[in-house]
Amino acid sequence: MSSLPRVYVTRKVPPDGLQILRKSGQVQLELWDSDDPVPRRELLKKVKGCDGLLCVLTEKIDAEVLDAAGPTLKVLSTMSVGFDHLSLDELKKRRIRVGYTPEVLTDAVAELTVALLLATSRRLIEAAHEAKTGGWGTWRTQWLCGYELANSTVGILGLGRIGVAIAERLKPFKVKRFIYTDVEPRPELAEMIQAEYVSMDDLARQSDFLAACCALTPETQSICNKNLFSNMKKTSIFINTSRGGVVNQEDLYEALATGEIAGAGLDVTTPEPLPTNHPLFTLKNCVILPHIASASYTTRNAMSALAANNLLAGLRGDRMLKELHL
Ligand SMILES: O=C(O)C(=O)CO
């Protein structure tokens, strides 16, 4: 039997990552060779005795999984920038090193955020549907009017790399002002986009477009709620490409259905997938995408390669390219 470290990969990850692992000659690899998530029972069985685990964001890595893996598990590598699916306390307790994939997806996520913002504010999905289903009668002066970016104020909730990249892409649309809020001011990032730090209430009150770009943590859970939406302008657009958990969806539904805000574009929801009979799907002013912000071939390949390299470095005891310091 080989004495190489055993690694379990919980999904058919894009080819670059798999190739790096296979060619390394450094690990014995086992893979859940499917596009669908590994069943929990199978995961609990397969992690037993592994040295390394490469997962994606649909796998909840908690005490149960870590107990099932046992003391051999030294490295966890997630193919995601988000890590709300990982029980960090449990990982820290067991001294398991954790790799993740920031930066390589910033461009793709920012690009999709802009696309979703425009699709929502200029009502593209509704308009395409009307054109296709006979609703297009004649050119009408106010029909399918939306809201434009020129001269607007764009608010960013949680200013990190992705928020900066979104603002950089929106600037050429003649946005007048960028504002942001976070747990504390981020002067270096803010300077890159000339964004002004404001309170959460001012962010809500002043934004014409408000983009949630924050990580999901206990502090940001449901932070976009009745309080936020009721402070927003009736003409404002809310966009979320971070995590569904930052939004109270009942409050968002109310805000959209009663015209408290003009529209919402969501790439992330709770749960995922959002059931097709969910009330949010009944609203014309809500555009919902199936968590595709990072879904370009280039980016997903880069994420898988980084996740693979993180895992191998961790198993060698070297510095990872991107490690979460617990
Ligand atoms: O990497 C992540 O955290 C994602 O949400 C996938 O884009």
The ligand as an SDF file (V2000), in Angstrom:
LIG
                    3D

  7  6  0  0  0  0  0  0  0  0999 V2000
  -15.9830   31.3420   -3.8480 O   0  0  0  0  0  0  0  0  0  0  0  0
  -17.0540   31.6100   -3.3060 C   0  0  0  0  0  0  0  0  0  0  0  0
  -17.1530   31.8350   -2.0930 O   0  0  0  0  0  0  0  0  0  0  0  0
  -18.2650   31.6330   -4.1140 C   0  0  0  0  0  0  0  0  0  0  0  0
  -19.2930   32.0690   -3.6840 O   0  0  0  0  0  0  0  0  0  0  0  0
  -18.1830   31.0890   -5.4830 C   0  0  0  0  0  0  0  0  0  0  0  0
  -18.1440   32.1040   -6.3560 O   0  0  0  0  0  0  0  0  0  0  0  0
  1  2  2  0
  2  3  1  0
  2  4  1  0
  4  5  2  0
  4  6  1  0
  6  7  1  0
M  END
$$$$
